[in-house]
Amino acid sequence: MNAIGAQSSSGPPRPVIVKISSEAPWTWLTKAWTQIRQAPGITLAYGLGFALISMGLAALLVLADLGVLILPLVGGFLLLGPMLAVGLYETARRLSAGKPITFKQALFVKTAAPSQLAFIGVLLLLAYFAWVRIAMLLFAFFSGIGGEFPPLDVFISNLFFTFDGIALLASGTIAGGIIAFIIFAMSAISIPLLLERDLDAITAVLASIEAVRENFAAMLLWAWLILLLIAFGVATGFIGLILTFPLVGLATWHAYKDLVKEPDSPQ
């Protein structure tokens, strides 16, 4: 594996990105699965919590007769997943080091750069609000009915069997895909990086983008695997998220460790 970039002469060492195999994401998932088996209570509890939040949000939308917004709102909520998985990163970190992990340690994580981590959290939240706004604008544009929403069954029928519905589906998929990939590039390793190293948020985000750029084949595969795992979780009425969310979260830590050179390792 080849290192890309150099460390700065002053301040914290600049993250050095490593070239990895295009098949590396499969190894990350294998390691994640092993760690789920090592600590099933903590990891699956995280997945259960994420699934229950998603279910609760969907239920509230249905009760408010806003069922048509379930996919864009819940899908956008999943954009916040990288920040919500901090406890899973800590779990993976401790298990990888041969250390025990408790629920308290997984819930109250001591990060190296808490203020910078919070800044990235705000960025993800803004991206979520942007996606929700775009989704509602697209719905208004293609439906032509202003702020009124049809019943969920009527909306689904129109979505797949009318020209405007198919256009809405296509444009929403494209817009959502662009936003999701931008978020993926920004957060692929930046949050685990700030968990372990005292860096500023911009440096962490730029390192994450560099990791995606320099290992595009591997990271594109990883993005697709994340999409498939989360889509499966949503398609099962969010029940599948109990397993797929911790699987992705733990694997993200292993992705970070593969992609970023240890600061004290030889060049």
C-alpha positions as CSV (number, residue, x, y, z in Angstrom):
1,M,0.0,0.0,0.0
2,N,1.3,3.4,-0.9
3,A,0.9,6.6,1.2
4,I,-0.4,9.8,-0.3
5,G,0.4,13.2,1.1
6,A,2.8,14.5,3.7
7,Q,2.6,15.5,7.3
8,S,2.8,19.1,8.3
9,S,5.9,20.5,10.0
10,S,3.9,22.0,12.9
11,G,0.8,21.2,14.8
12,P,-1.0,17.8,14.7
13,P,0.3,15.5,11.9
14,R,-1.7,15.8,8.7
15,P,-3.6,12.6,7.9
16,V,-1.7,10.5,5.3
17,I,-4.0,8.6,3.0
18,V,-3.1,5.1,2.0
19,K,-3.9,3.3,-1.3
20,I,-5.9,0.2,-0.7
21,S,-7.2,-2.8,-2.7
22,S,-10.5,-2.3,-4.5
23,E,-11.8,-5.3,-2.7
24,A,-11.1,-3.9,0.8
25,P,-14.7,-3.1,1.7
26,W,-15.5,-6.9,1.9
27,T,-12.8,-7.2,4.5
28,W,-14.2,-4.3,6.5
29,L,-17.6,-6.0,6.6
30,T,-16.0,-9.3,7.6
31,K,-14.3,-7.6,10.5
32,A,-17.5,-5.8,11.4
33,W,-19.5,-9.1,11.5
34,T,-16.8,-10.6,13.7
35,Q,-17.1,-7.7,16.2
36,I,-20.9,-7.9,16.2
37,R,-20.5,-11.5,17.4
38,Q,-18.0,-10.3,20.0
39,A,-20.3,-7.7,21.4
40,P,-23.8,-8.5,20.2
41,G,-25.6,-6.7,23.1
42,I,-24.0,-3.3,22.5
43,T,-23.9,-3.4,18.7
44,L,-27.4,-4.7,18.1
45,A,-28.7,-2.3,20.8
46,Y,-27.4,0.5,18.7
47,G,-29.1,-0.9,15.6
48,L,-32.3,-1.3,17.5
49,G,-32.2,2.3,18.7
50,F,-31.6,3.5,15.1
51,A,-34.5,1.3,13.8
52,L,-36.9,2.5,16.5
53,I,-36.1,6.2,15.8
54,S,-36.8,5.5,12.1
55,M,-40.0,3.7,12.8
56,G,-41.1,6.4,15.1
57,L,-40.5,9.1,12.5
58,A,-42.4,7.1,9.9
59,A,-45.3,6.5,12.3
60,L,-45.6,10.2,13.1
61,L,-45.7,11.0,9.4
62,V,-48.5,8.5,8.8
63,L,-50.5,9.8,11.8
64,A,-50.1,13.4,10.4
65,D,-51.4,12.2,7.0
66,L,-48.0,12.9,5.5
67,G,-47.1,9.3,4.6
68,V,-45.9,10.5,1.2
69,L,-42.9,12.1,3.0
70,I,-41.7,8.9,4.7
71,L,-39.1,8.0,2.1
72,P,-37.6,11.5,1.7
73,L,-37.7,12.4,5.4
74,V,-36.5,9.0,6.7
75,G,-34.0,8.7,3.8
76,G,-32.7,12.1,4.7
77,F,-32.5,11.1,8.4
78,L,-30.2,8.3,7.4
79,L,-27.8,11.0,6.2
80,L,-27.2,11.7,9.9
81,G,-26.1,8.0,10.3
82,P,-22.3,8.7,10.3
83,M,-22.7,11.0,13.3
84,L,-25.1,8.7,15.2
85,A,-22.6,5.8,14.8
86,V,-19.9,7.4,17.0
87,G,-20.6,4.8,19.7
88,L,-20.0,2.0,17.1
89,Y,-16.7,3.5,16.1
90,E,-15.6,3.5,19.7
91,T,-16.8,-0.1,20.1
92,A,-14.8,-1.1,17.0
93,R,-11.8,0.8,18.3
94,R,-11.8,-0.8,21.7
95,L,-12.5,-4.3,20.4
96,S,-9.7,-4.0,17.8
97,A,-7.3,-3.1,20.5
98,G,-8.3,-6.1,22.6
99,K,-10.1,-3.9,25.2
100,P,-13.5,-4.5,26.7
101,I,-16.4,-2.3,25.9
102,T,-19.4,-1.3,28.1
103,F,-22.7,0.3,27.3
104,K,-21.5,3.4,29.1
105,Q,-18.3,3.7,27.1
106,A,-20.3,3.2,23.8
107,L,-22.9,5.9,24.8
108,F,-20.6,8.5,26.3
109,V,-17.7,8.5,23.9
110,K,-14.7,10.7,24.8
111,T,-13.5,12.1,21.4
112,A,-10.2,13.8,20.7
113,A,-11.8,16.8,19.0
114,P,-15.4,17.2,20.4
115,S,-16.0,20.7,19.1
116,Q,-14.9,19.8,15.6
117,L,-17.0,16.7,15.7
118,A,-20.0,18.8,16.6
119,F,-19.2,21.1,13.7
120,I,-19.4,18.2,11.3
121,G,-22.7,17.2,12.9
122,V,-24.1,20.6,12.1
123,L,-23.0,20.2,8.5
124,L,-24.8,16.9,8.3
125,L,-27.9,18.4,9.8
126,L,-27.9,21.2,7.3
127,A,-27.5,18.6,4.5
128,Y,-30.5,16.8,5.9
129,F,-32.6,20.0,5.9
130,A,-31.5,20.8,2.4
131,W,-32.5,17.3,1.2
132,V,-36.0,17.6,2.8
133,R,-36.5,21.0,1.2
134,I,-35.4,19.7,-2.2
135,A,-37.7,16.7,-1.9
136,M,-40.7,18.9,-1.0
137,L,-39.9,21.3,-3.9
138,L,-39.7,18.4,-6.3
139,F,-43.0,17.1,-5.1
140,A,-44.7,20.5,-5.5
141,F,-43.2,20.9,-9.0
142,F,-44.3,17.6,-10.4
143,S,-47.6,17.3,-8.5
144,G,-48.7,20.8,-9.2
145,I,-51.0,20.8,-6.1
146,G,-49.1,23.1,-3.8
147,G,-48.9,22.0,-0.2
148,E,-51.6,19.3,-0.3
149,F,-50.5,15.7,-0.1
150,P,-52.5,12.7,-1.5
151,P,-53.1,9.5,0.5
152,L,-50.1,7.2,0.6
153,D,-51.7,4.5,-1.6
154,V,-52.7,7.1,-4.3
155,F,-49.2,8.6,-4.2
156,I,-47.5,5.2,-4.7
157,S,-49.7,4.4,-7.6
158,N,-49.1,7.8,-9.2
159,L,-45.3,7.5,-8.5
160,F,-44.9,4.3,-10.5
161,F,-47.6,4.5,-13.1
162,T,-47.8,8.2,-14.3
163,F,-45.3,10.3,-16.3
164,D,-45.1,12.9,-13.6
165,G,-44.6,10.3,-10.9
166,I,-41.8,8.6,-12.8
167,A,-40.2,12.0,-13.4
168,L,-40.5,12.8,-9.7
169,L,-38.9,9.4,-8.8
170,A,-36.1,9.9,-11.3
171,S,-35.3,13.5,-10.3
172,G,-35.5,12.7,-6.6
173,T,-33.2,9.7,-7.0
174,I,-30.7,11.9,-8.9
175,A,-30.8,14.8,-6.4
176,G,-30.7,12.4,-3.4
177,G,-27.9,10.5,-4.9
178,I,-25.8,13.6,-5.4
179,I,-26.4,14.8,-1.9
180,A,-25.7,11.4,-0.4
181,F,-22.4,11.0,-2.3
182,I,-21.3,14.4,-1.2
183,I,-22.1,13.5,2.4
184,F,-20.4,10.1,1.9
185,A,-17.2,11.8,0.7
186,M,-17.2,14.3,3.5
187,S,-17.9,11.7,6.3
188,A,-16.3,8.5,5.0
189,I,-13.5,8.8,7.5
190,S,-13.7,12.3,9.0
191,I,-15.8,11.3,12.0
192,P,-13.7,8.3,13.1
193,L,-10.6,10.5,12.5
194,L,-11.8,13.2,14.9
195,L,-12.7,10.5,17.4
196,E,-9.0,9.4,17.5
197,R,-7.1,12.6,16.6
198,D,-7.1,16.2,17.7
199,L,-7.6,17.8,14.3
200,D,-9.8,20.6,12.9
201,A,-13.0,19.7,11.0
202,I,-11.8,21.1,7.7
203,T,-8.6,18.9,7.8
204,A,-10.7,15.9,8.6
205,V,-13.2,16.5,5.9
206,L,-10.5,17.2,3.3
207,A,-8.7,13.9,4.3
208,S,-12.0,12.1,3.8
209,I,-12.5,13.5,0.4
210,E,-8.9,12.7,-0.5
211,A,-9.4,9.1,0.7
212,V,-12.4,8.8,-1.6
213,R,-10.6,10.4,-4.6
214,E,-7.4,8.4,-4.3
215,N,-9.3,5.1,-3.7
216,F,-12.3,5.7,-5.9
217,A,-12.9,2.1,-7.0
218,A,-12.9,0.8,-3.4
219,M,-14.9,3.7,-2.0
220,L,-17.5,3.5,-4.8
221,L,-17.9,-0.2,-3.9
222,W,-18.2,0.8,-0.3
223,A,-20.8,3.4,-1.1
224,W,-22.9,0.9,-3.0
225,L,-22.6,-1.7,-0.2
226,I,-23.8,0.9,2.3
227,L,-26.7,1.8,0.0
228,L,-27.7,-1.8,-0.4
229,L,-27.5,-2.6,3.4
230,I,-29.4,0.5,4.4
231,A,-32.0,0.0,1.6
232,F,-32.5,-3.6,2.9
233,G,-33.0,-2.2,6.4
234,V,-35.6,0.3,5.2
235,A,-37.4,-2.2,2.9
236,T,-37.9,-4.6,5.9
237,G,-39.9,-1.9,7.7
238,F,-36.7,-0.7,9.4
239,I,-36.3,-4.0,11.2
240,G,-33.2,-4.9,9.1
241,L,-31.5,-1.8,10.4
242,I,-31.0,-3.6,13.7
243,L,-28.3,-5.5,12.0
244,T,-27.2,-3.4,9.0
245,F,-26.7,-0.2,10.9
246,P,-24.1,-1.6,13.3
247,L,-22.6,-3.6,10.4
248,V,-22.0,-0.4,8.5
249,G,-20.9,1.6,11.5
250,L,-18.3,-1.0,12.7
251,A,-17.0,-1.4,9.1
252,T,-16.6,2.3,8.8
253,W,-14.0,2.2,11.6
254,H,-12.0,-0.5,9.8
255,A,-12.2,1.6,6.6
256,Y,-10.7,4.5,8.4
257,K,-7.9,2.4,9.9
258,D,-7.1,1.0,6.4
259,L,-7.2,4.4,4.7
260,V,-5.2,6.6,7.1
261,K,-1.6,5.9,7.9
262,E,-0.8,5.7,11.6
263,P,1.0,8.9,12.6
264,D,3.9,7.1,14.3
265,S,4.4,4.5,11.6
266,P,7.5,4.8,9.2
267,Q,6.9,6.6,6.0
